[in-house]
Amino acid sequence: MEKDVKLNYPLNFFLKLIFDNDIDHGLRKASVQMVFDQHDIPAGDFQTKVSESGRFLTMTVQVLIINDEVFVSLYSSLKSLPGLRFAV
């Protein structure tokens, strides 16, 4: 049985994005920042790491989400980014 989880906003957390490593890191960062800007989401510095195989790029960034609507719309917008494998 699943329990409904109630989040307390504002929510400050580290968002981890895993992409295919097939686009310049600067362009990838700019596309993610554009999503944050579209939703007025404050974000910290981006940290990036390439997998040992070189196939994947992980980006971690601290974000501040003000309500559930912004949370849902953020993940919806992130889904449209080319090469995104996971967003947690």
C-alpha positions as CSV (number, residue, x, y, z in Angstrom):
1,M,0.0,0.0,0.0
2,E,1.4,3.4,-1.0
3,K,1.1,6.4,1.2
4,D,0.5,9.9,-0.2
5,V,3.6,12.0,0.4
6,K,3.1,15.6,1.4
7,L,5.9,17.9,0.5
8,N,6.6,21.0,2.5
9,Y,7.3,24.1,0.3
10,P,9.5,25.9,-0.4
11,L,11.6,22.8,-1.1
12,N,15.4,23.2,-1.6
13,F,17.0,20.0,-3.0
14,F,19.7,18.7,-5.3
15,L,18.3,17.8,-8.7
16,K,20.3,15.1,-10.5
17,L,20.0,14.8,-14.3
18,I,21.5,12.0,-16.3
19,F,22.0,12.6,-20.1
20,D,23.6,10.9,-23.0
21,N,27.0,12.5,-23.4
22,D,26.5,13.5,-27.1
23,I,26.2,17.3,-26.8
24,D,28.6,19.9,-25.7
25,H,28.4,20.3,-21.9
26,G,28.0,24.1,-22.2
27,L,25.0,23.7,-24.6
28,R,23.5,21.1,-22.3
29,K,23.9,23.4,-19.2
30,A,22.3,26.3,-21.2
31,S,19.3,24.1,-22.1
32,V,18.8,23.1,-18.5
33,Q,19.2,26.7,-17.3
34,M,16.6,27.8,-19.8
35,V,14.1,25.4,-18.3
36,F,14.8,26.8,-14.8
37,D,14.4,30.3,-16.1
38,Q,11.1,29.5,-17.8
39,H,9.7,28.4,-14.4
40,D,11.5,31.1,-12.3
41,I,13.4,28.4,-10.4
42,P,16.5,29.7,-8.6
43,A,19.4,27.3,-9.2
44,G,22.9,27.0,-7.7
45,D,26.1,26.1,-9.5
46,F,26.1,23.1,-11.8
47,Q,28.3,20.2,-11.1
48,T,29.0,17.8,-13.9
49,K,30.6,14.4,-14.2
50,V,31.1,12.1,-17.2
51,S,30.7,8.3,-16.6
52,E,33.8,6.1,-16.8
53,S,32.6,4.8,-20.2
54,G,32.1,8.4,-21.5
55,R,28.5,7.6,-22.6
56,F,26.7,9.6,-19.9
57,L,26.9,13.0,-18.3
58,T,25.5,13.6,-14.8
59,M,24.5,17.1,-13.8
60,T,23.7,18.0,-10.2
61,V,22.3,21.4,-9.3
62,Q,20.6,22.7,-6.2
63,V,17.1,24.2,-6.9
64,L,14.4,25.9,-4.9
65,I,10.8,24.8,-5.7
66,I,8.1,27.0,-4.3
67,N,5.0,24.8,-4.8
68,D,3.6,21.6,-6.3
69,E,2.6,23.2,-9.6
70,V,6.2,24.4,-10.2
71,F,7.5,20.9,-9.2
72,V,5.3,19.1,-11.7
73,S,5.8,21.6,-14.5
74,L,9.6,21.4,-14.0
75,Y,9.7,17.7,-14.5
76,S,7.3,17.9,-17.4
77,S,9.7,20.4,-19.1
78,L,12.8,18.4,-18.3
79,K,11.3,15.4,-20.2
80,S,11.5,17.4,-23.4
81,L,15.3,17.8,-23.2
82,P,17.1,15.7,-25.8
83,G,19.1,12.9,-24.4
84,L,17.7,13.1,-20.9
85,R,17.7,9.6,-19.4
86,F,16.7,10.3,-15.7
87,A,15.8,13.2,-13.5
88,V,15.8,12.5,-9.8
